C-alpha cells in the first residue's frame, strides 16, 4: 500500500455505530488488523451512545470519521456531498441504482443512506481505494452508494440481523456488487451463498476470540449447589435486552425453579426491552434475586464471568426475523471455563455441543430451560466438566488469529486490485 501519508489510509472500514460495547467482535478485528500493519480509517454512521468503552477501543488509533446521522443536522455537508456527486461521471449509474432501490423501499432511511454516501464519497481521502463494511443492511447501502460514486471496490462482513431482516432482492444485489464478503455462521453462509452470483463470493469466517485479552480461567470455583441460602448458585447472562436474546423466556424459567433452590442472576447489557424485563421480574417475584448491571466495559464483564457458576443465553428468533449469529458472549463465557446453557439455534451449536460444552435446548422451551438450570445448579462437578470442555474448545478451535489473517490478506489483495474472491 504505497500511499503518501497526506492521502490517508487506502482502506476505509465502515459500520453503523462506533464504538459500541455490544460489538466487541468488531473492535477485536480492528485491533487485530492494526497489529498486523493494515493502515485503515474508520467511518461511522452514528455517534456512540454507550457511556463506557472497551479497553480495545483505547488501543485502536485509526482515524475516525462520523457521517451526519440525520441529514438536517449537518445539511451543508450533505449539500456539498450531493453537489460533488452530481459532477462525477458516475452519477448516472449511482442514480439508477439508488432510484431502483427507492422504488422498492420508499422510506426516509433510504434517502438518509444516499445523503450519507454522498458525504462519504466527497470526504474520502484521495488515497482510499477500497471500502469494507460491517453489516449488510443500512451500513452496506451507504458503502455501496459511496463506492459507486467514487468508482471503488468494496467488501462486507455480514453477521446476524442484517442477514435475516434484509429483503432478498437487496442482499442479492449488494452481494453482486461487492467483490467479496464474509459471515460468521453456517446458517448465514448458506443464506448468502444461496443469493450470491458465484459460489466463492462469500466465505465462512468465525470471529473467534483473542485469548490474549482474557485472563486464564479461575483455578477453582466454589462448590455451590443451591442448597445454602448464604451461597446461592450464580447465573450470568449477557446481551442487549432485545427479543432475540430470549430473556423473557429466561425469567419465565427462573420463576418455575424449585422453591428450595438458591440462585442469583446477573444480567449485563442495555437495550430497549430492559424496563419491560424488570417489570416482568417484579411480576414474577424474582426482582430480589436479579441484578441488572447495564452495559459494562470489558474488565467489569470479565470480573462478573469469573464470579459466576453458569452462563445462560436462551436465544430465539424475534417476530421480525432477527436472530443471533454466534454471540461473542458465548465464547467469552467459555474463556472463563463456564458451562453454557443455551438454545440449539442460529450459530450457537457451532460452538456448543450438547452434553460437551454445555446444554442446548429448543428455543422457547421454558420447562426444559428450567430443568437444565436446576440440574446444573445442583451438580458443581458437572458444571466444572462442561466448563473445562468449553474452554478447551475455544482455545483449540476458535482462535481469532487465523480469521484475522484471512481478512488482512483479502483487504491487502483488494487494495492491490486482486480482491475477486472471498478470503
C-alpha positions, 0 to 999 in steps of 0.5 A: 500500500504505497500511499503518501501519508497526506492521502490517508489510509487506502482502506476505509472500514465502515459500520453503523455505530462506533464504538459500541460495547455490544460489538466487541467482535468488531473492535477485536478485528480492528485491533487485530488488523492494526497489529498486523500493519493494515493502515485503515480509517474508520467511518461511522454512521452514528455517534456512540451512545454507550457511556463506557468503552472497551479497553480495545477501543483505547488501543485502536488509533485509526482515524475516525470519521462520523457521517451526519446521522440525520441529514438536517443536522449537518445539511451543508455537508450533505449539500456539498456531498450531493453537489460533488456527486452530481459532477462525477461521471458516475452519477448516472449509474449511482442514480439508477441504482439508488432510484431502483432501490427507492422504488422498492423501499420508499422510506426516509432511511433510504434517502438518509443512506444516499445523503450519507454516501454522498458525504462519504464519497466527497470526504474520502481521502484521495488515497482510499481505494477500497471500502469494507463494511460491517453489516449488510443492511443500512451500513452496506447501502451507504458503502455501496452508494459511496463506492459507486460514486467514487468508482471503488471496490468494496467488501462486507462482513455480514453477521446476524440481523442484517442477514435475516431482516434484509429483503432478498432482492437487496442482499442479492444485489449488494452481494453482486456488487461487492467483490467479496464478503464474509459471515460468521455462521453456517446458517448465514453462509448458506443464506448468502451463498444461496443469493450470491452470483458465484459460489466463492463470493462469500466465505465462512469466517468465525470471529473467534476470540483473542485469548490474549485479552482474557485472563486464564480461567479461575483455578477453582470455583466454589462448590455451590449447589443451591442448597445454602441460602448464604451461597446461592448458585450464580447465573450470568447472562449477557446481551442487549435486552432485545427479543432475540436474546430470549430473556423473557423466556429466561425469567419465565424459567427462573420463576418455575425453579424449585422453591428450595433452590438458591440462585442469583442472576446477573444480567449485563447489557442495555437495550430497549426491552430492559424496563419491560424485563424488570417489570416482568421480574417484579411480576414474577417475584424474582426482582430480589434475586436479579441484578441488572448491571447495564452495559459494562466495559470489558474488565467489569464483564470479565470480573462478573464471568469469573464470579459466576457458576453458569452462563445462560443465553436462551436465544430465539428468533424475534417476530421480525426475523432477527436472530443471533449469529454466534454471540461473542458472549458465548465464547467469552463465557467459555474463556472463563471455563463456564458451562453454557446453557443455551438454545440449539439455534442460529450459530450457537451449536457451532460452538456448543455441543450438547452434553460437551460444552454445555446444554442446548435446548429448543428455543422457547422451551421454558420447562426444559430451560428450567430443568437444565438450570436446576440440574446444573445448579445442583451438580458443581462437578458437572458444571466444572466438566462442561466448563473445562470442555468449553474452554478447551474448545475455544482455545483449540478451535476458535482462535481469532488469529487465523480469521484475522489473517484471512481478512488482512490478506483479502483487504491487502489483495483488494487494495492491490486490485486482486480482491475477486474472491472471498478470503 
